[in-house]
C-alpha cells in the first residue's frame, strides 16, 4: 500500500475510533515523515509540530473520555498558506506578507478543528495563488513527489505534493482558475472545487473575489468527501461503508463529454488516458453523450478580463508601495490588470452569464461532464512553453485551459487520477456537476474512482 | 509613479497607449503581456453578447 493510501481518512478513522491508533502516534509519525521528505519536495512553508502534538494529546484524552468527534478526529491535515491559522503567519508565499500574523482561524480551519482535525502545517504555493506551477514563491518552488524536476502544479502545489508524499491526510486548497484541480492532477491526488460560495472564504487572502473558491484536497474521493462535509459545516460521516473499495454501479450514470475546444489541444498521453477512462465508464454501463459549450473559445478572454482587474485592485496599494517585494512574474501580471478598462470588465461579466447558462444547459440531462483536468502532464520546473498538436503554447495558458470555465460559471468540479503517462506522470480526470450539486458530484466521482482502479 | 489616463476607443489605440504608458513607467517587460491581452480584448469586444442596446428589452434580466 502506498503511503498516500495509508493516509486515507477511510483507513485511519476507524483505527482511531477503535483506539488501535492514537492521534499522538499518527501525528508524530506524520511529523517525522515531513522532516524526512519535505526537504526534497518543499511542500511546507511552516510545520506546526509542537501545536499539532499538543492538539493530538488533547484529542486522545477526549476519546478516552468517550468524546469521539467523528471521522476527522485526530486526522493530520495541512492548510494552504493563503488561509489563516490563528497565531501563525499567512505568508501567501510572498515577501509582501512577511510580518503578518493571523489573529484567528479562517472559517474553514475553525470547522476542521471543530471536527477534530489536526493542522500539522502551512503549505507552499504560487505567490498569492497567482500562478499554475507553484514556482514563483518566496520560499522556493514546490517539487512534484513523482519527479522532483517537475512542477507540482499550482497554485495549491504544496498541498497536493504533501498529500502525494503522505505528509498529511488532506489539505485546504483554493481555486480561482484551477488551483485545486491542477496540482491534484499533476501530483496524482484528488481535488474538489465546490459550487461557488458554498464554503466561506472568510480568512482567505483573495486572488479574485468573484472567482475564488475554497475546497478540500486528499488522496482519494472518500477522504475528500469527509473534508468537504466538515468545511461545509455539516455533520461529518464516512461515505456509505466500503463503497470506495467495491465495484461501483456506474450503470445508467449519464456523462457528457464536451469535445470541441476541450479535447482540441491535448498531450498524446493525456488524450490516451482520458480515452481509456471514458471507455471504462462506457463498459461499466454509463450512458455517454457529447455536448458543446458554444462560446468555449471566449473562456480565456472572459476569465482574464474578470480576474486581472480584481487581483490588481486588491494589490494596488502594496504594488505602489513595494513592487520589488513581489516575484517578477506575479508583479507583471498585477501591473497588467491595471490596464483593463471598466467597460471591458463589464463585458466579461456579461460573458460569464452566457457561459454559465451554457454549462447549465450541458448538464440539464446528465449527471456530470467529463473532460481531462490538465491538457499536459506536470511540466518541468522553469518550463515556459509546450508544443501541442504542432502549436507552441505558454504553459500557464494551457494549464488553465480546461479548469477556468468552472470558476467563471461556479459549477462544482473535481479532479481524480485516471492513469499515468509511460514516464509515470499522473493524468487527471475532471468531472463537473450541477451548481448546488457538489454532494451528487462526489457520488459520481466515487463510482468513477473505483472504475479507474480496476485492472484494464 | 502614476499612470497616464488610458482612454482609447479601439483595441489598437488601447494597446498603443498601454504599451507607451508601461514603457514610460519603466516596465518594458509588460509589452508582450499587453500585446497578448490586446488579442484577448479583440475577442471580448467582438463577442456576440456585446450588443444589448439593440436587443429586445425583454432579453435583459429582470429585477433591476
Contacts between the chains, C-beta under 8 A, distances in Angstrom:
chain1	res1	chain2	res2	distance
A	295	B	47	7.4
A	295	B	49	7.9
A	297	B	43	7.3
A	298	B	43	6.2
A	298	B	44	7.3
A	298	B	47	5.6
A	300	B	40	6.5
A	301	B	40	4.3
A	301	B	41	7.4
A	301	B	43	4.5
A	301	B	44	4.6
A	301	B	47	7.9
A	302	B	44	7.2
A	304	B	37	6.8
A	304	B	40	5.4
A	305	B	40	7.4
A	305	B	41	7.5
A	305	B	44	5.8
A	308	B	37	7.7
A	328	B	29	7.6
A	332	B	27	7.4
A	332	B	29	5.8
A	332	B	30	6.0
A	332	B	33	6.1
A	333	B	33	7.3
A	335	B	22	7.4
A	335	B	27	5.9
A	335	B	30	5.9
A	336	B	30	6.3
A	336	B	33	4.9
A	336	B	34	6.8
A	336	B	37	6.3
A	338	B	3	6.9
A	339	B	6	6.2
A	339	B	14	7.9
A	339	B	18	4.5
A	339	B	21	7.7
A	339	B	22	7.8
A	339	B	34	6.6
A	339	B	37	7.2
A	340	B	37	7.7
A	341	B	6	7.2
A	341	B	14	7.3
A	344	B	41	6.3
A	344	B	44	6.0
A	344	B	45	7.5
A	347	B	44	5.5
A	347	B	45	7.1
A	347	B	47	7.1
A	347	B	49	7.9
A	347	B	50	5.7
A	348	B	44	6.3
A	350	B	49	5.3
A	350	B	50	7.3
A	350	B	52	7.6
A	351	B	44	7.0
A	351	B	47	6.0
A	351	B	49	6.1
A	354	B	49	5.0
